[in-house]
Amino acid sequence: MAVQKTTVYLDVDAYRRIKAIAKAERRAPADLVREAVTEYAGRHALRAAPRSIGIGRSKRGDVSERAEELLVGFGRSR
């Protein structure tokens, strides 16, 4: 695993809590910070747009203006 060194400033109370948790879990505070950052980055990662959007061409220039009209009954059973 390649790592990048950085500096993070924490408020005093947060740092004390991190140190207490790390001590209770017998881990380094830096390990907890790395884990938290990895989890946060995973939850907030940019998602790629589906590749299928905009893939088709109707060869008609009025589809967007007529969308409501064209979609009447769409999804209903026949």
C-alpha positions in Angstrom: 0.0 0.0 0.0 1.5 3.3 -1.1 1.0 6.1 1.4 1.1 9.9 1.3 2.1 11.9 4.3 -0.2 14.8 5.3 -0.9 17.0 8.3 -4.4 17.2 9.8 -5.4 19.7 12.5 -8.0 18.4 14.9 -9.7 20.2 17.7 -8.4 19.2 21.1 -11.6 17.3 22.2 -11.7 15.3 18.9 -8.0 14.4 19.3 -8.5 13.3 22.9 -11.4 11.1 21.9 -9.3 9.6 19.0 -6.4 8.9 21.4 -8.8 7.3 23.9 -10.4 5.0 21.3 -7.0 4.1 19.9 -5.7 3.2 23.3 -8.8 1.1 24.1 -8.5 -0.7 20.8 -4.7 -1.0 21.0 -4.2 0.8 17.8 -2.4 4.0 16.7 -4.5 7.2 16.4 -3.1 7.6 12.9 -4.6 4.2 12.0 -8.1 5.4 13.1 -7.8 8.6 11.1 -6.7 6.7 8.0 -9.7 4.3 8.5 -12.1 7.2 8.9 -10.8 9.1 5.9 -11.0 5.9 3.7 -14.6 5.3 4.8 -15.6 8.9 4.2 -14.0 9.0 0.8 -15.7 5.8 -0.2 -19.1 7.1 0.8 -18.6 10.4 -1.0 -16.8 9.1 -4.2 -17.9 10.7 -7.4 -20.0 8.2 -9.4 -19.6 7.9 -13.1 -22.8 8.6 -15.1 -24.4 5.5 -16.7 -22.9 5.0 -20.1 -26.3 4.4 -21.7 -27.7 7.9 -21.1 -27.9 9.8 -24.4 -26.7 6.9 -26.4 -29.7 6.7 -28.8 -30.7 9.1 -31.6 -34.3 9.6 -32.7 -33.3 11.6 -35.7 -36.1 14.0 -34.7 -35.5 17.5 -33.4 -38.7 17.9 -31.4 -38.6 14.9 -29.0 -37.8 17.1 -25.9 -40.6 19.5 -26.7 -43.0 16.6 -27.2 -41.9 14.5 -24.2 -45.1 14.6 -22.3 -47.2 13.8 -25.4 -44.9 11.0 -26.4 -44.9 9.4 -22.9 -48.7 9.3 -22.5 -49.5 5.7 -21.5 -45.9 4.6 -21.1 -45.6 1.8 -18.6 -49.2 0.8 -18.7 -50.3 -2.7 -19.5 -52.1 -3.1 -22.8 
